[in-house]
Amino acid sequence: MKNRKLILGLVLAGIVLAGGIFFFAAGRNRSDSEGTIRVGSKDFTENLLVSEIYALALEDAGYDVERVANISSSLIHDSLVNDEIDLYPEYTGTGLLTILSEEMQTDPQKVYDTVKKEYADQFNLTWLDYAQANDSQGLVIRTAVAKELGIATISDLQKHAPELRFASQGEFDQRDDGLPGLKKTYGDFNWKSSNVYDNSLKYSILESDEADVTPAYTTEGQLVNTDQFTLLEDDKQFWPPYNLAPVVRDNILEENSDIETILNKISASLDTETVTELNAQVDVEGKEYTDVAKEYYDSLK
C-alpha cells in the first residue's frame, strides 16, 4: 500500500512538475514575443541605415528586435497604424504634407510641433525628438559651373538659368513642390535646355557634362564630392524641412519607457553632414548598409 501511495505521489508530482515547466515555457514565449520590438524601414538607403542604427541601439539595451525592412514609402505609415510594426524613421515634411495634408510650413520646430500633435490626436503615435539631419529637396549644380558663374543660391541660379542645361526627372516639372512651386517663389527658370533623365543617372549626367543642374535630395551620398557637385542654398526657403525622427506606437512607449531615451540619443547624433557621409559609404563606396550602421553605432559608445 505504501509503495502504491509512493508511486501515485511520484506520478502526481511529475504531472505537476511537467505542467509547471509547460506553463513556464509558454509564459516565457509570450513574454519574449511581447518584448520584441518591430523596427520598420522604408525602401531606400538612408532609411535602412537609420532604422538599423535604431535596431542596434535597442538590442544593446537588451531588447529583442525584429527588423521589417524595405516597406514601400506609401505603405509604411499604414503598417505602423495597423500594428504591423512598432516604430520607424520618418521625415517631418512627409508627415506634414503627405500624411496630414497640411499647409506647407518652413520652420522646422513648427513643422515638428504640428506633426507631433496631430499624430498623437489622430493615430496614437508619438514623434520622438527630431534630428538636425534634414533630407529635404534641393538643386545641385556642377561645381565648376557654380564657380564660373558665381552661383551659390537658387536665386543666383534663377538669374543664370538661360545659360544652364537642366536635367529633370519628369515629374519634377509637374509637381507643386517641384518646378511650378519654385517659379512662384523665385521666378521663371528659362533654361538653355531641359531634358528628362532617370533619377538614378542624374549624377553621371552632370559628371559627363551633359547637363549642369538637377533636382536632388539634400543628404544624397554623392554630395560628399563637393569638387564636382554643389548643393545650392534654398535662400527663400521654398521647401519645407524633412528632419528625421523616430515615430513610435504609443502603447510601445507606455510599456517600454526607456525606448524614448535610447532613440533620442541616436537622433541627437545625426546631422545632415553625418547622414550624407553614411549614405555615401553605401551608395558611393559600395559598403553594406548593415556594416555602415554598426560601425557608426559603435562609434557612439
N, C-alpha and C positions, 0 to 999 in steps of 0.2 A: 504493500500500500504506500509505504514511504517512497519507494522507488517510483511508483506511478505519479505521486504528487510532485516528486522532484523533476521527473521528465516533463509533466504538464507545466510546471513552473518555468522550466527552461524554454519550452516551446513558446509560452506566452511572452517571456522576456525577449525571445528572439523576434517575435512579431512586433512587439513594442519598439525594439531597437531598430528593426528594419523600417518600420513606419516612420520613426524619428529621422532616420537617415534620409528617407524619401522626401519627407516634408522639408527637412533642412536643405536638401539639394534643390527642391522645387523653389523654395523661398530664395535661395541664393541665385538661382537662374532668373527669377523675376527681378530681383534687386539689380543683377547685372544688366538685364535688359532695360530697366527703367533708368539706370545710371549712365547709359550710353548716350552721348551727345552726337547728334547727326549734323555734321557740318557740310553745308552745301556750297557749291560754287557755280558761277557762270562758265560759259564755254570759250574763254579766251585767256591768254597767258596771265595777265595781271590778276584777274580774279582767282584763277587757280593758285597762283603764288600766295596771295594774301590769305586765301582760305586755308592753304596748307600751313602757313605760319600760325593761324588761329588754332588749327588742329594740334600742332606740335606743342603749343603753349598749354592747351588743355590737358594733353597727355602728360606733360611734365608736371602738372598739378594733380595728377592721379586719376583723371577721368578716362573712361573708355570712350573712344571716338570712332564713329563710322563716317567715312568720307563719301559724300554723294556728289560726285564731280560732273562737270560738263552738262549742266542743266541749261537749256535754252534761256536766253535773257527774257524772252516773252513769257516764260512759264515759271520762273523761279519764285516770283512773289506768290503766286498761287500755291506753289509747293510748300512755302512757309505757312501760309494761311491754312492750308488743308492738312497740316500736321504731318507732312512727308519729310520735312527737315526741321531742325531746331534753330538754326542761325545761318547767316551767310554774309559776305561783304557786299554792301550796296553803296550807291552813289547818291548824294543828297539831291543833285539835279534830276536824276532819274526818278527818285521818289516824288519830287515836286511836280514834274511835268508829265511823266509817263504814267505813274500810278495814281496820283491825286488829281491830275489835270488842272493844277492851279496856275495862276498867272505867273509869268516869268519874274523872278527876282534875281538880283545880282549880289546882294550882301550875304556872305557865307553863313554868318550867325543867324540871320533872319530866315534863310532857307532851311537851315538845320532846325530852328525852333518850330517852323511850320510843319515839317515832316514829322518831327518827334511828337508833336501834339496830335496831329491828325492820325498817325499810325496807331497811337495809343487809344484814341477815341474810336476809330473805325475797325481796327483789326486786332486789338490786344497784342500789339507788337511794340517793342522798345528799341529805339535807336540809342546805342551807347555813344561814347564820345567820338567825334569825328576827327580824322587825321588831317594834317595840313596838306597831305598829298591830294592834288586836285587834277583829276583826269577829265578835263574839260575838252571842248573842241578848240581848234585853232587853225592858223595858216602857217605853213612852212615855206621858206624861200631858200634857194641856193645861196649859200653864204657868200660866194664870190660876187653874185649879183647884188646882194644886200649891201656889201661893202662898196661896190662900184657906184650904186645909186643913192647910198645913204639911207637905206630903208631899215627901220627898227620897229616900227609900229604898223598897225593896219591902216591908220590914217596916211602914213607915208606910202604904203602900198597902193592905196586908192589913187593917189596923185600920179603914181608912176604906172598904173595899170596898162595904159596904151603901149608901153614898152615891154610888156611881160606876157609870157605864154602860160596859160592856166591849164593844169591837169586836174580835171574834175573826176568825180566818181558817179556822175549822172544824177543820182537823187539829191546830191548837194545843191544842184541848180534849182531844185523844185521846193525843198523843204523850207518852212518858215524859219527854222533855226539854221538855215544854210544861206545861200547867196541872196535870196529875196529879203531876208531879215537884215543881212549885212548892208544891203543897199539902202534900206530905210534908215539905218544908223550912220553909215559912213558916206553914202552917196553911190552913184553908179560906178561899176568896175568895167570900164570899156577895154577889155583885154585885147592885146595884139592878136591872140588866137586862144581858142578854148576847145579842148578835146577831152573825151571821156576815156578813162582807163580803169582797169580793175584795181580795186583798193590795194591788193597785195603787191602791185607793181609800182606804186607811186614813188617810192624812194629810188628804185632803179631808173625810173623815167627821169627824175631830177639828176641823178648821178651821171646818166648818159647824155645830159644836155638836150633832152627832147622837150623839156618844159622847165619853167622857172619857179612856179608856185603850185602848191597843192594843199587841200584840206588834210588835217591830221588830228590826232588826239594828243594832249599835252604831256603824256607820260610814255609815249611810244619809245621803245628801246633804241631805235635808230637815231633819236635826237641826242644821244650822247656824243655823236660825231659832229661836233659844232664846227669843225673845219669845212664840212660840206653842207650842213643843214642848219638854218636859223629859224627858231620859233618866234614869230612876231608877237609883240605885245598887243593885247586887245585893249587899247588905250581908252576906248569909250565904253568898255565893259558890256559888250553886246551879249556874250554868252554867260549863262548862269554858272555858278560853281558846281563842280561834281566831286565833292570831298568824299573820301572813303570812310565808311563806318560799319561796324557790325550791327545787324538787325536781328533781334532775338525774340523768340516767343516768350510772353510774359510768364507763363507757368514754369518755364525752364529757369528763369531768373528767380522766381519765388522759391523753387526747390533747391537751387544752387546759386546762392547769392554771391559767391566768390568769383563766378564767371565774369561779372561786370569788371572787377578789379583786374583780372587776368587779361581780358581783351582790351581794356582801356590802356594798359601799359603798351600793348602792341601798337595801338593807334597813335600813341604819343611818340613813337619812334619813326613813324612813316611820314616823310615829306615828299614833295614832288621829285626832287633830285634823287632821293633814295629809291623810290618806286621805278623811276625811269632807268636807273642803273640795274635794278633787279630784272626788269623786263629785257634789258639789253643782254644780260647774261644768258637768257633763254633764246630770244629771237635773233640776236646778232651772233653770239658766241656758240649757240647750239647746245647749251647745257640742259639737263633735265630740270624741270621746274621744282620737282621734289628736292633735288640736291641743292638748288639755289636757296630754296626756302629754309632747309635745315641749316645750311651754312650761316644764313642771316640770323635765324633764331638763336643759334649757338653763340653768335657774336653779341647778343643782348644779355647773356647770362653774366 
